[in-house]
Amino acid sequence: MRKLEGYISSAANPRVKEWAKLLDRKYREREGKFLLEGVHLVKEALDAGWPLEVVAFDEGSEVAEQFAPYMEDGDAEGAPAPAWVPVSPEVITKCSGTETPQPIFAVALKRPPKRDALFADSRALVAVLDGVQDPGNVGTIVRSAAACGATAVVLGKGTADLYNPKTIRATMGALFHVPVLEADLSEVLPEARSHGASIAGTSLQSSRSCYDYDFRGRGVWLVFGNEGSGMSARVSELVDDNVIIPMSGRAESLNVAMAATVLLFEAQRQRVSTT
């Protein structure tokens, strides 16, 4: 039986105002919630059993039919069913971070992984972001990490907020499939090394090709720095090895998300070939 609440038409409704506040980082951090916008992201969250508090949809659209199988007392993973709320287009617009919003959004609960889980796998492959500021780059790296089966993504100081709507959209739902957490890199990187992991970074000054680096048989934490200035001085001191992505053509460097994708998939290639 569908679990629908009453129709909300006004963008001035108190509940709507609370949802819209989640577009602001301070409010997201205070409430431990964030917004998911669009059919794909909401479906990905439901399929992954991610805890959703509310799913609001435009009653005048056909989107409700696409979600009819989900409007039960739980989903396939057994997570508690969210409240399903039909709303007006004005409400959708109020709670959207895009100029042309899709007819559905959800209020999701943050579910950060436990830090100890980072060290449970002796062959962990972890992407580490040190001051990567562009939400699109952060989201794309999360997506690549999920695609290649990385163990986790760690966001250091100065990195764009994972729950920024732009970051969320760039992940394309991948944040539901790879653990992502924030941490102080000056603490977590030495801890990773103490568990036997190697810390590798990228540098245009390095002479060591990433294709000659051994990603097999041990944990590897790959550090990616700020788009303009690279890794911070403190984090650079914690890196064991620096590698470079060989380029036979003419380009000064690669976008950080592109570089991360190349390295993560090279790690996957090496590891798959040895299994």
MOKAMO-V402956 format. One record per backbone hydrogen bond with DSSP energy under -0.5 kcal/mol. NH is the residue of the N-H (numbers start at 0). CO is the residue of the C=O. If there is no record, write none. Layout:
NH,CO
NH,CO
//
This chain:
3,1
4,83
7,85
8,6
12,9
16,12
17,13
18,14
19,15
20,16
21,18
22,19
23,20
27,23
28,24
29,25
30,26
31,27
32,27
33,107
35,105
37,103
41,37
42,38
43,39
44,40
45,41
46,42
47,43
48,44
48,45
49,44
52,106
53,106
54,82
55,104
56,84
57,102
58,56
58,86
60,57
64,61
65,61
65,62
66,62
67,64
69,66
70,66
70,67
71,69
74,78
77,74
82,52
83,2
84,54
84,82
85,4
85,83
86,56
87,7
91,87
92,88
93,89
94,90
95,92
104,55
105,35
106,53
107,33
107,105
108,50
109,31
116,113
117,114
118,115
119,116
121,119
123,120
125,123
125,219
126,151
127,125
127,221
128,153
129,127
129,223
130,128
132,130
137,133
138,134
139,135
140,136
141,137
142,138
143,139
144,140
145,141
146,142
147,143
148,145
149,144
150,124
151,124
152,178
153,126
154,180
155,128
155,153
158,155
159,131
163,160
167,163
168,164
169,165
170,166
171,167
171,168
172,167
173,170
175,172
176,173
177,173
178,150
180,152
182,154
184,182
186,183
187,183
188,184
190,186
191,187
192,188
193,189
194,190
194,191
195,192
196,191
197,218
199,197
199,220
200,240
201,222
202,242
205,202
208,206
209,243
211,208
214,212
218,121
219,123
220,197
221,125
221,219
222,199
222,220
223,127
225,129
225,229
229,225
235,231
236,232
237,233
237,234
238,235
239,198
240,198
242,200
243,207
245,243
250,248
258,254
259,255
260,256
261,257
262,258
263,259
264,260
265,261
266,262
267,263
268,264
269,265
270,266
271,267
272,268
273,269
273,270
274,271
//
